[in-house]
Amino acid sequence: MIAWPSPELRRIALPRAAVFAQPGRGPAILCIPGGYHSAFCFAPWLALLGRAGIAAAALEPRGKGGLAAQADPATGITDYAEDAVQAAHALAQPVVLLGHSLGALVAMRAAEILGDAAGLLLVAPSPPGNLPGAAPVPPVAEGAMLPPPGIAAIRARYFGDQDVADINAYRATLSPESPRVLNDRYQLRIPIEREKLRGMPGLVVEAGRDDAARHPPGQDQAIADFLGLDYRFLQDMPHCMMWQPWAEASLAPIIAWHRMQFGGAAS
């Protein structure tokens, strides 16, 4: 059984979502999960951010994790973005939006809606629909929620064909996903008005062992250039770098970025 690592976490209920937050210094990092994932995938990072003294939270979007009863195949990226905006307001402090994978596209759209995010962190990101050269991915059938991938696909797509001791327990934390959400990403249906994000500090983190079908070489750097963000390439990281045993090494550049932007002594 995988458990949340910090007793300091508090759950904030929202109209259609929830946020799990812990206190700390500086603008809070609001972590937004990607396809099939719930807030739980950020458990290792929340624990590390807590030890680093940085305020942090993780979004539980509608239909995910403990909110599975809200699952709706008509849910789209903008719906998740509205959940992220509600969470940002509920935290009642400056917020840096951090999105992983498909959640990065949610973070970009939420940043457009918010207009005053303190920063933008995109980890193994899905591309904006209007990114020059972005290639679509074959769509999925719409109309019904899609179950999480099987163990072999999880190992290949999320962990770069590396063994994870608790991979069965990890799959048990995943949730069915809305096909509309996936097709919003696969069919490049979510353009981003980069003028609204230009000048916002931020960082794109690329996983060196990512799935080339969804994250072809050069795409993450192109996203950074498109939005005017800094860029880091982490050679040995898989797509789901926030999980163990990679969590500490993958979070290090994000902690360094936060301290450079907002101050705070090293732990």
C-alpha positions in Angstrom: 0.0 0.0 0.0 1.4 3.4 -1.0 0.6 6.2 1.6 0.8 10.0 1.5 4.2 10.9 3.2 3.3 14.0 5.1 0.9 14.4 8.1 0.9 18.2 7.4 -1.1 17.8 4.2 -4.5 19.5 4.4 -7.3 18.8 2.0 -9.2 21.8 0.6 -12.5 21.0 -1.0 -13.5 22.8 -4.2 -16.8 22.8 -6.2 -15.5 20.2 -8.6 -12.0 19.3 -7.4 -9.7 19.3 -4.4 -6.2 20.4 -3.4 -3.8 18.8 -1.0 -1.5 21.4 0.5 1.3 21.9 3.0 2.8 25.1 4.3 6.1 26.6 3.4 7.9 29.8 2.2 7.5 31.7 -1.0 4.9 31.2 -3.8 3.3 27.8 -3.5 4.0 25.3 -6.2 0.7 23.9 -7.4 1.3 20.5 -9.0 -1.1 19.4 -11.7 -1.2 15.7 -12.7 -1.2 14.4 -16.2 -3.4 11.8 -18.0 -4.8 9.0 -15.7 -2.8 10.4 -12.7 -4.2 11.9 -9.5 -2.7 14.3 -7.0 -1.1 11.2 -5.4 1.6 10.9 -8.1 3.2 14.0 -6.5 3.5 12.5 -3.0 7.3 12.2 -3.2 7.8 15.7 -4.5 5.4 17.2 -1.9 7.4 15.5 0.9 10.7 16.8 -0.5 9.3 20.3 -1.0 8.1 20.3 2.6 11.6 19.4 3.8 13.0 22.2 1.6 10.6 24.6 3.3 8.8 25.5 0.0 5.0 25.8 0.1 3.4 23.1 -2.1 0.1 21.6 -3.1 -1.2 19.0 -5.5 -4.4 19.3 -7.5 -7.0 16.4 -7.5 -8.9 17.2 -10.7 -12.5 16.2 -11.1 -12.9 12.5 -11.8 -9.5 11.5 -10.4 -8.5 9.7 -7.3 -11.0 10.3 -4.5 -13.2 12.2 -6.9 -13.8 9.3 -9.3 -17.5 9.6 -8.9 -17.3 12.9 -10.9 -15.6 11.1 -13.9 -17.2 12.3 -17.2 -16.0 11.4 -20.7 -17.0 15.0 -21.8 -14.4 16.6 -19.5 -11.8 18.5 -21.4 -8.5 20.2 -20.8 -10.2 23.6 -20.0 -12.3 21.9 -17.4 -9.1 20.7 -15.6 -7.7 24.2 -16.0 -10.7 25.6 -14.3 -10.1 23.2 -11.4 -6.5 24.4 -11.2 -7.6 28.1 -11.2 -10.0 27.3 -8.3 -7.2 25.6 -6.4 -4.9 28.5 -7.0 -7.5 30.9 -5.6 -8.2 28.6 -2.6 -4.5 28.6 -1.6 -4.8 32.4 -1.1 -1.2 33.2 -1.9 1.0 33.6 -5.0 1.1 30.4 -7.0 3.6 28.8 -9.4 1.8 26.4 -11.7 3.6 23.1 -12.2 2.2 20.7 -14.8 3.4 17.2 -15.6 2.8 15.7 -19.1 -0.8 16.4 -20.1 -1.0 18.4 -16.9 1.5 20.9 -18.4 -1.1 21.8 -21.0 -3.6 22.2 -18.2 -1.1 24.5 -16.4 -0.6 26.6 -19.6 -4.3 27.1 -20.0 -4.7 27.8 -16.3 -2.0 30.4 -16.5 -3.9 32.1 -19.4 -7.0 32.2 -17.2 -5.3 33.4 -14.0 -3.2 36.1 -15.7 -1.1 36.6 -12.6 0.6 33.2 -11.9 4.0 33.7 -10.2 5.6 31.2 -12.5 5.2 28.2 -14.8 7.0 24.8 -14.5 6.4 22.3 -17.3 7.7 18.8 -16.7 7.8 16.3 -19.6 5.2 18.6 -21.1 2.5 18.0 -23.7 2.7 20.7 -26.4 0.4 23.6 -27.1 -1.8 23.0 -30.1 -0.2 25.9 -32.0 3.4 24.9 -31.3 5.1 25.1 -34.7 6.0 21.6 -35.9 4.0 19.8 -33.2 2.7 16.4 -34.5 -0.7 15.0 -33.6 -1.0 11.6 -32.0 -3.7 9.1 -33.2 -6.9 9.9 -31.4 -8.8 7.6 -29.0 -12.5 6.7 -29.3 -14.7 9.1 -27.4 -17.9 8.4 -25.5 -16.7 6.4 -22.5 -13.9 6.7 -19.9 -10.7 4.9 -20.7 -9.0 2.6 -18.2 -5.4 3.2 -17.2 -2.7 1.5 -19.3 -1.5 -2.0 -18.4 1.7 -2.8 -16.5 3.8 -3.3 -19.6 2.7 0.1 -21.1 3.2 1.8 -17.7 6.7 0.5 -17.5 7.6 1.5 -21.0 5.8 4.8 -21.3 6.1 6.2 -17.7 9.3 4.6 -16.5 11.5 4.2 -19.6 11.5 0.4 -19.4 13.1 0.6 -16.0 11.9 -1.6 -13.1 9.8 0.0 -10.3 9.4 -2.1 -7.2 5.8 -1.1 -6.5 4.6 -0.8 -10.1 1.4 -2.7 -9.4 0.6 -0.5 -6.5 1.4 2.5 -8.7 -1.1 1.4 -11.3 -3.7 1.0 -8.6 -3.4 4.8 -7.9 -4.3 5.7 -11.5 -7.8 6.7 -12.6 -9.8 6.2 -15.8 -9.3 9.2 -18.1 -11.7 11.3 -20.2 -11.2 10.5 -23.9 -11.9 14.2 -24.7 -9.0 15.2 -22.5 -6.7 12.9 -24.3 -7.9 14.0 -27.7 -7.6 17.6 -26.8 -3.9 16.9 -26.4 -3.4 14.2 -29.2 -5.2 16.3 -31.8 -3.6 19.6 -30.8 -7.0 21.2 -29.9 -5.6 23.5 -27.2 -3.7 26.5 -28.6 -2.0 28.8 -26.1 -1.8 32.6 -26.4 1.8 32.9 -25.6 1.6 36.7 -25.4 -0.3 36.1 -22.2 2.5 34.0 -20.8 5.5 35.9 -22.2 7.6 37.5 -19.4 6.3 34.9 -16.8 9.3 33.2 -15.3 9.4 29.5 -15.8 11.2 26.3 -16.6 10.7 23.3 -18.9 12.2 20.0 -17.7 12.7 17.3 -20.3 13.1 13.6 -19.5 15.9 12.0 -21.4 14.1 8.6 -21.2 10.7 9.8 -22.3 8.3 8.2 -24.8 9.5 9.4 -28.2 6.1 8.8 -29.8 4.5 11.5 -27.6 7.6 13.5 -26.8 9.8 13.5 -29.9 13.4 14.9 -29.6 13.4 18.7 -29.7 9.8 19.1 -28.7 10.4 20.1 -25.1 13.1 22.6 -26.1 10.7 24.0 -28.7 8.0 24.5 -26.0 10.5 26.4 -23.9 11.5 28.6 -26.8 7.8 29.2 -27.8 6.9 30.4 -24.3 10.2 32.1 -23.4 11.0 29.8 -20.5 14.3 28.3 -19.3 15.1 24.7 -20.2 16.7 21.7 -18.5 17.4 18.3 -20.0 17.7 15.5 -17.5 19.3 12.6 -19.4 18.5 9.7 -17.0 15.0 10.6 -16.1 11.9 8.7 -17.2 8.6 10.4 -18.0 7.2 10.0 -14.5 10.4 11.4 -12.8 8.5 12.6 -9.8 8.2 8.9 -8.5 10.9 7.0 -6.7 13.8 6.4 -7.1 14.1 9.5 -9.2 12.2 12.1 -7.2 15.0 13.8 -5.3 17.3 14.2 -8.4 14.5 15.3 -10.7 13.1 17.9 -8.2 16.6 19.4 -7.5 16.5 21.8 -10.6 13.0 22.9 -9.7 13.9 23.7 -6.1 17.0 25.6 -7.4 14.8 27.5 -9.8 12.3 28.4 -7.1 15.1 29.6 -4.8 16.7 31.7 -7.5 13.4 33.3 -8.3 12.0 33.8 -4.9 14.8 33.4 -2.4 15.0 31.0 0.5 18.0 29.3 2.1 19.0 25.8 1.2 17.8 23.1 3.5 
